[in-house]
Amino acid sequence: MSAPPVDYYATLEIDAKATQQQIRDAYKKAALRHHPDRVPANSPERNTRTKKFQQINDAYYTLSEPGRRRDYDLTRNHFHGFGGSASNSGPNPPSFDADEEVPRPKAGASTTGSFPWSAFGFGGNAKSEAEANTYSNEQFGSVFEEMMRDEGMAEDDNRPNKTFWSVVGSVSGGAMGFIVANFPGAVAGAVAGNRLGAIRDKKGKSVYSVFQELEQPEKMRLLSELATKVFAHAMS
């Protein structure tokens, strides 16, 4: 039996005729809105957010590359009869349930007589949910660094700057140890946030690598700050 189709345009809340820039902008907003690190690690929302985040990344992976988008559009329009335009082309397309993520192909599974929708998104490469999450995080990382640069929270070489550390400056010295290595004693709080802007990570970590090593409260704080900036620009 074939897997149910997923309308990736609805996932990103865009029209089927959206430009590549509109797809990228929609991905940024959707990924920030539903990122699992926007909630505590033990939150009951975590699992649903993870599935939704992965579906958003599947959608962006498919629609951001013209060849993959063309193949998806042909299948979407003709195999399952979505039609030539998005079924939710209005200003407020309906949200798709996070449980409608693209199924991962099972080892030895046959798709004879049915279309393998799992070929879209990361389905052709990821053989498990863990692999799919890895691909999703890697894809988000490059866009995250672009947003951080655009919002003045990272240097041109993608390393954290003073603004970044002012947001997460209350993190404990232990959590920032890899940044202040060789410094006698780690100063916490706002003072650390102000001083660390001039300190460069001797390991050359990118802002996304540093983000991934933060404690959960600091991840939440940083994503909320970034989302506020990105959504404010989208409204202006």
C-alpha atoms as a printed R data frame, in Angstrom:
    type eleno elety resid chain resno      x      y       z
1   ATOM     1    CA   MET     A     1  0.000  0.000   0.000
2   ATOM     2    CA   SER     A     2  1.366  3.426  -0.934
3   ATOM     3    CA   ALA     A     3  2.165  6.008   1.710
4   ATOM     4    CA   PRO     A     4 -0.252  8.937   1.841
5   ATOM     5    CA   PRO     A     5  0.827 12.062  -0.035
6   ATOM     6    CA   VAL     A     6  2.125 15.040   1.881
7   ATOM     7    CA   ASP     A     7  1.374 18.511   0.556
8   ATOM     8    CA   TYR     A     8  4.677 20.228   1.163
9   ATOM     9    CA   TYR     A     9  3.278 23.565   0.015
10  ATOM    10    CA   ALA     A    10  0.728 23.374   2.807
11  ATOM    11    CA   THR     A    11  3.482 22.372   5.229
12  ATOM    12    CA   LEU     A    12  5.324 25.632   4.488
13  ATOM    13    CA   GLU     A    13  2.047 27.565   4.101
14  ATOM    14    CA   ILE     A    14  2.852 28.813   0.610
15  ATOM    15    CA   ASP     A    15  1.258 28.714  -2.831
16  ATOM    16    CA   ALA     A    16  2.360 26.113  -5.387
17  ATOM    17    CA   LYS     A    17  3.640 28.968  -7.561
18  ATOM    18    CA   ALA     A    18  5.915 30.333  -4.806
19  ATOM    19    CA   THR     A    19  9.358 31.550  -5.841
20  ATOM    20    CA   GLN     A    20 12.537 29.991  -4.483
21  ATOM    21    CA   GLN     A    21 13.046 33.007  -2.210
22  ATOM    22    CA   GLN     A    22  9.485 32.704  -0.883
23  ATOM    23    CA   ILE     A    23 10.122 29.022  -0.171
24  ATOM    24    CA   ARG     A    24 13.312 29.865   1.717
25  ATOM    25    CA   ASP     A    25 11.640 32.644   3.709
26  ATOM    26    CA   ALA     A    26  8.710 30.355   4.573
27  ATOM    27    CA   TYR     A    27 11.116 27.640   5.703
28  ATOM    28    CA   LYS     A    28 12.923 30.030   8.041
29  ATOM    29    CA   LYS     A    29  9.697 31.083   9.737
30  ATOM    30    CA   ALA     A    30  8.229 27.578   9.953
31  ATOM    31    CA   ALA     A    31 11.460 26.048  11.280
32  ATOM    32    CA   LEU     A    32 11.786 28.709  13.974
33  ATOM    33    CA   ARG     A    33  8.120 28.476  14.937
34  ATOM    34    CA   HIS     A    34  8.133 24.691  15.372
35  ATOM    35    CA   HIS     A    35 11.739 23.951  16.378
36  ATOM    36    CA   PRO     A    36 11.731 21.357  19.185
37  ATOM    37    CA   ASP     A    37 14.283 23.375  21.154
38  ATOM    38    CA   ARG     A    38 11.681 26.106  21.664
39  ATOM    39    CA   VAL     A    39 10.337 23.997  24.539
40  ATOM    40    CA   PRO     A    40 12.020 22.266  27.514
41  ATOM    41    CA   ALA     A    41 13.616 18.872  26.917
42  ATOM    42    CA   ASN     A    42 10.947 17.149  29.041
43  ATOM    43    CA   SER     A    43  7.996 18.991  27.506
44  ATOM    44    CA   PRO     A    44  5.084 16.820  26.274
45  ATOM    45    CA   GLU     A    45  5.180 18.943  23.096
46  ATOM    46    CA   ARG     A    46  8.667 17.744  22.240
47  ATOM    47    CA   ASN     A    47  7.722 14.687  20.196
48  ATOM    48    CA   THR     A    48  5.074 16.495  18.156
49  ATOM    49    CA   ARG     A    49  7.433 19.397  17.510
50  ATOM    50    CA   THR     A    50 10.191 17.034  16.400
51  ATOM    51    CA   LYS     A    51  7.891 15.384  13.860
52  ATOM    52    CA   LYS     A    52  6.636 18.726  12.595
53  ATOM    53    CA   PHE     A    53 10.173 20.103  12.365
54  ATOM    54    CA   GLN     A    54 11.225 17.113  10.326
55  ATOM    55    CA   GLN     A    55  8.232 17.460   8.000
56  ATOM    56    CA   ILE     A    56  9.167 21.121   7.474
57  ATOM    57    CA   ASN     A    57 12.708 20.075   6.605
58  ATOM    58    CA   ASP     A    58 11.441 17.375   4.244
59  ATOM    59    CA   ALA     A    59  9.354 20.047   2.524
60  ATOM    60    CA   TYR     A    60 12.241 22.479   2.197
61  ATOM    61    CA   TYR     A    61 14.648 19.799   0.989
62  ATOM    62    CA   THR     A    62 12.192 18.828  -1.742
63  ATOM    63    CA   LEU     A    63 11.025 22.265  -2.856
64  ATOM    64    CA   SER     A    64 14.301 24.204  -2.576
65  ATOM    65    CA   GLU     A    65 16.008 22.336  -5.411
66  ATOM    66    CA   PRO     A    66 14.399 22.827  -8.865
67  ATOM    67    CA   GLY     A    67 14.871 19.233 -10.012
68  ATOM    68    CA   ARG     A    68 13.409 17.708  -6.848
69  ATOM    69    CA   ARG     A    69 10.593 20.257  -6.889
70  ATOM    70    CA   ARG     A    70  9.729 19.447 -10.507
71  ATOM    71    CA   ASP     A    71  9.539 15.718  -9.776
72  ATOM    72    CA   TYR     A    72  7.415 16.362  -6.686
73  ATOM    73    CA   ASP     A    73  5.069 18.716  -8.554
74  ATOM    74    CA   LEU     A    74  4.495 16.196 -11.334
75  ATOM    75    CA   THR     A    75  3.634 13.510  -8.814
76  ATOM    76    CA   ARG     A    76  1.565 15.840  -6.656
77  ATOM    77    CA   ASN     A    77 -0.452 17.183  -9.572
78  ATOM    78    CA   HIS     A    78 -1.060 13.982 -11.510
79  ATOM    79    CA   PHE     A    79 -0.623 10.937  -9.301
80  ATOM    80    CA   HIS     A    80 -2.859 12.157  -6.514
81  ATOM    81    CA   GLY     A    81 -4.755 14.897  -8.343
82  ATOM    82    CA   PHE     A    82 -3.900 17.921  -6.220
83  ATOM    83    CA   GLY     A    83 -4.342 20.044  -9.342
84  ATOM    84    CA   GLY     A    84 -2.123 22.705 -10.854
85  ATOM    85    CA   SER     A    85 -2.194 25.060  -7.874
86  ATOM    86    CA   ALA     A    86 -2.005 24.636  -4.139
87  ATOM    87    CA   SER     A    87 -5.192 23.357  -2.590
88  ATOM    88    CA   ASN     A    88 -4.555 25.905   0.145
89  ATOM    89    CA   SER     A    89 -3.569 28.881  -1.968
90  ATOM    90    CA   GLY     A    90 -5.532 31.279   0.199
91  ATOM    91    CA   PRO     A    91 -3.874 33.603   2.701
92  ATOM    92    CA   ASN     A    92 -4.254 31.145   5.583
93  ATOM    93    CA   PRO     A    93 -3.645 27.583   4.366
94  ATOM    94    CA   PRO     A    94 -4.653 24.898   6.855
95  ATOM    95    CA   SER     A    95 -1.931 23.351   8.978
96  ATOM    96    CA   PHE     A    96 -1.120 19.688   8.432
97  ATOM    97    CA   ASP     A    97 -0.943 17.390  11.419
98  ATOM    98    CA   ALA     A    98  2.612 16.678  12.492
99  ATOM    99    CA   ASP     A    99  1.811 12.963  12.431
100 ATOM   100    CA   GLU     A   100  1.600 13.138   8.634
101 ATOM   101    CA   GLU     A   101  5.375 13.024   8.294
102 ATOM   102    CA   VAL     A   102  6.785 11.157   5.313
103 ATOM   103    CA   PRO     A   103  7.128  7.484   6.290
104 ATOM   104    CA   ARG     A   104 10.652  6.080   6.247
105 ATOM   105    CA   PRO     A   105 11.198  3.121   3.943
106 ATOM   106    CA   LYS     A   106 11.534 -0.176   5.762
107 ATOM   107    CA   ALA     A   107 14.315 -2.546   4.850
108 ATOM   108    CA   GLY     A   108 13.162 -4.862   2.090
109 ATOM   109    CA   ALA     A   109  9.852 -3.093   1.681
110 ATOM   110    CA   SER     A   110  8.297 -3.325  -1.767
111 ATOM   111    CA   THR     A   111  6.572 -0.450  -3.504
112 ATOM   112    CA   THR     A   112  5.274 -2.515  -6.433
113 ATOM   113    CA   GLY     A   113  1.993 -1.120  -7.729
114 ATOM   114    CA   SER     A   114  2.199  2.041  -5.658
115 ATOM   115    CA   PHE     A   115  4.120  5.282  -5.673
116 ATOM   116    CA   PRO     A   116  6.839  5.502  -2.997
117 ATOM   117    CA   TRP     A   117  6.131  8.912  -1.496
118 ATOM   118    CA   SER     A   118  8.993  8.259   0.883
119 ATOM   119    CA   ALA     A   119 11.267  9.054  -2.069
120 ATOM   120    CA   PHE     A   120 10.599 12.719  -1.382
121 ATOM   121    CA   GLY     A   121 12.018 14.707   1.496
122 ATOM   122    CA   PHE     A   122 14.893 12.865   3.134
123 ATOM   123    CA   GLY     A   123 13.122  9.559   2.552
124 ATOM   124    CA   GLY     A   124 15.480  8.556  -0.213
125 ATOM   125    CA   ASN     A   125 18.492  8.885   2.081
126 ATOM   126    CA   ALA     A   126 17.317  8.555   5.673
127 ATOM   127    CA   LYS     A   127 16.503  4.986   6.644
128 ATOM   128    CA   SER     A   128 15.390  5.786  10.176
129 ATOM   129    CA   GLU     A   129 13.905  8.601  12.202
130 ATOM   130    CA   ALA     A   130 17.291  9.186  13.826
131 ATOM   131    CA   GLU     A   131 18.934  9.663  10.427
132 ATOM   132    CA   ALA     A   132 16.094 11.920   9.291
133 ATOM   133    CA   ASN     A   133 16.551 14.082  12.398
134 ATOM   134    CA   THR     A   134 20.276 14.310  11.698
135 ATOM   135    CA   TYR     A   135 19.615 15.470   8.130
136 ATOM   136    CA   SER     A   136 17.032 17.953   9.366
137 ATOM   137    CA   ASN     A   137 19.426 19.466  11.893
138 ATOM   138    CA   GLU     A   138 22.225 19.709   9.340
139 ATOM   139    CA   GLN     A   139 19.964 21.448   6.848
140 ATOM   140    CA   PHE     A   140 18.613 23.839   9.469
141 ATOM   141    CA   GLY     A   141 22.157 24.643  10.592
142 ATOM   142    CA   SER     A   142 23.157 26.439   7.395
143 ATOM   143    CA   VAL     A   143 19.955 28.489   7.339
144 ATOM   144    CA   PHE     A   144 20.266 29.186  11.072
145 ATOM   145    CA   GLU     A   145 23.722 30.667  10.507
146 ATOM   146    CA   GLU     A   146 22.400 32.807   7.657
147 ATOM   147    CA   MET     A   147 19.630 34.154   9.898
148 ATOM   148    CA   MET     A   148 22.086 34.821  12.697
149 ATOM   149    CA   ARG     A   149 24.300 36.841  10.343
150 ATOM   150    CA   ASP     A   150 21.329 38.718   8.902
151 ATOM   151    CA   GLU     A   151 20.112 39.633  12.386
152 ATOM   152    CA   GLY     A   152 23.541 40.772  13.576
153 ATOM   153    CA   MET     A   153 24.041 37.863  15.976
154 ATOM   154    CA   ALA     A   154 27.022 36.262  14.227
155 ATOM   155    CA   GLU     A   155 30.145 37.404  12.407
156 ATOM   156    CA   ASP     A   156 30.587 37.062   8.648
157 ATOM   157    CA   ASP     A   157 32.591 33.890   9.292
158 ATOM   158    CA   ASN     A   158 29.602 32.466  11.247
159 ATOM   159    CA   ARG     A   159 31.229 32.716  14.672
160 ATOM   160    CA   PRO     A   160 29.193 34.029  17.619
161 ATOM   161    CA   ASN     A   161 29.496 37.753  18.286
162 ATOM   162    CA   LYS     A   162 28.821 40.011  21.248
163 ATOM   163    CA   THR     A   163 25.084 40.154  20.544
164 ATOM   164    CA   PHE     A   164 24.880 36.359  20.581
165 ATOM   165    CA   TRP     A   165 26.577 36.179  23.967
166 ATOM   166    CA   SER     A   166 24.500 39.013  25.388
167 ATOM   167    CA   VAL     A   167 21.429 36.843  24.779
168 ATOM   168    CA   VAL     A   168 22.868 33.725  26.435
169 ATOM   169    CA   GLY     A   169 25.145 35.598  28.839
170 ATOM   170    CA   SER     A   170 23.472 34.210  31.949
171 ATOM   171    CA   VAL     A   171 24.576 30.668  31.082
172 ATOM   172    CA   SER     A   172 26.911 29.154  33.647
173 ATOM   173    CA   GLY     A   173 30.651 29.318  33.203
174 ATOM   174    CA   GLY     A   174 30.780 25.546  32.937
175 ATOM   175    CA   ALA     A   175 28.506 25.522  29.897
176 ATOM   176    CA   MET     A   176 30.722 28.132  28.244
177 ATOM   177    CA   GLY     A   177 33.952 26.433  29.191
178 ATOM   178    CA   PHE     A   178 34.852 25.500  25.639
179 ATOM   179    CA   ILE     A   179 34.638 29.176  24.679
180 ATOM   180    CA   VAL     A   180 36.687 30.571  27.539
181 ATOM   181    CA   ALA     A   181 39.234 27.782  27.606
182 ATOM   182    CA   ASN     A   182 42.565 28.896  29.059
183 ATOM   183    CA   PHE     A   183 40.865 31.791  30.842
184 ATOM   184    CA   PRO     A   184 41.279 31.479  34.623
185 ATOM   185    CA   GLY     A   185 37.710 31.281  35.874
186 ATOM   186    CA   ALA     A   186 34.539 31.728  33.814
187 ATOM   187    CA   VAL     A   187 32.557 34.864  34.537
188 ATOM   188    CA   ALA     A   188 28.809 34.292  34.334
189 ATOM   189    CA   GLY     A   189 25.856 36.590  33.739
190 ATOM   190    CA   ALA     A   190 25.650 39.880  31.882
191 ATOM   191    CA   VAL     A   191 29.326 40.640  32.489
192 ATOM   192    CA   ALA     A   192 30.287 37.463  30.630
193 ATOM   193    CA   GLY     A   193 27.855 38.316  27.867
194 ATOM   194    CA   ASN     A   194 29.473 41.701  27.370
195 ATOM   195    CA   ARG     A   195 33.061 40.482  27.539
196 ATOM   196    CA   LEU     A   196 32.718 37.337  25.430
197 ATOM   197    CA   GLY     A   197 31.863 39.308  22.318
198 ATOM   198    CA   ALA     A   198 35.557 40.021  21.885
199 ATOM   199    CA   ILE     A   199 36.655 36.449  22.630
200 ATOM   200    CA   ARG     A   200 37.010 34.068  19.735
201 ATOM   201    CA   ASP     A   201 36.604 30.357  20.128
202 ATOM   202    CA   LYS     A   202 40.067 28.891  19.656
203 ATOM   203    CA   LYS     A   203 38.514 25.791  18.090
204 ATOM   204    CA   GLY     A   204 36.838 27.869  15.368
205 ATOM   205    CA   LYS     A   205 33.319 26.731  16.186
206 ATOM   206    CA   SER     A   206 30.499 28.127  14.096
207 ATOM   207    CA   VAL     A   207 27.527 29.790  15.736
208 ATOM   208    CA   TYR     A   208 25.389 26.699  15.085
209 ATOM   209    CA   SER     A   209 27.991 24.395  16.649
210 ATOM   210    CA   VAL     A   210 28.037 26.638  19.701
211 ATOM   211    CA   PHE     A   211 24.226 26.694  19.760
212 ATOM   212    CA   GLN     A   212 24.093 22.902  19.805
213 ATOM   213    CA   GLU     A   213 26.370 22.803  22.863
214 ATOM   214    CA   LEU     A   214 24.299 25.247  24.902
215 ATOM   215    CA   GLU     A   215 22.068 24.108  27.733
216 ATOM   216    CA   GLN     A   216 18.372 23.810  26.894
217 ATOM   217    CA   PRO     A   217 17.268 27.095  28.576
218 ATOM   218    CA   GLU     A   218 19.845 29.030  26.545
219 ATOM   219    CA   LYS     A   219 18.729 27.315  23.317
220 ATOM   220    CA   MET     A   220 15.148 28.335  24.069
221 ATOM   221    CA   ARG     A   221 16.173 31.907  24.824
222 ATOM   222    CA   LEU     A   222 18.265 32.233  21.674
223 ATOM   223    CA   LEU     A   223 15.641 30.741  19.355
224 ATOM   224    CA   SER     A   224 12.959 32.996  20.822
225 ATOM   225    CA   GLU     A   225 15.139 36.062  20.305
226 ATOM   226    CA   LEU     A   226 15.955 35.050  16.737
227 ATOM   227    CA   ALA     A   227 12.314 34.295  15.947
228 ATOM   228    CA   THR     A   228 11.249 37.690  17.276
229 ATOM   229    CA   LYS     A   229 13.743 39.425  14.979
230 ATOM   230    CA   VAL     A   230 12.919 37.335  11.911
231 ATOM   231    CA   PHE     A   231  9.146 37.666  12.301
232 ATOM   232    CA   ALA     A   232  9.462 41.422  12.935
233 ATOM   233    CA   HIS     A   233 11.314 41.835   9.653
234 ATOM   234    CA   ALA     A   234  8.750 39.702   7.830
235 ATOM   235    CA   MET     A   235  5.973 42.010   9.031
236 ATOM   236    CA   SER     A   236  7.781 45.230   8.098
